């Protein structure tokens, strides 16, 4: 029985700025993800605040929103067997210093704030995040 799942991935401003988009997309493809949809956008801070609303009460909320809206990002819908978990494993730990070798954040992340990629943390959030960016 197949367990195909869709998840949202964001290539964050630090990675877009360093021209890593194609390289990161290749990482997904090499790990058998199908990129169903993608687009490059620039978020307004208000959009970032809406997107990260779950973190509203956290001390890093404002910085997070400033950062996500600081430059262009690439949002993608990825699909794969157990896609949510598979993407989290490929991304690695939030802090690149603690991420395992071979993970996206280990390879491309600069810091805990500029960790190059975002991925949905649950199937429920994946659905919300996908509909946030792809309203069709």
Secondary structure, 3 states (H helix, E strand, C coil): CCCEEEEEEEECHHHHHCCCHHHHHHHHHHCCCEEEEEEEECCCHHHHHHHCHHHCCCCCHHHHHHHHCCCCEEEEEEEEECHHHHHHHHHCCCCHHHCCCCCHHHHHCCCCCCCCEEECCCHHHHHHHHHHHCCC
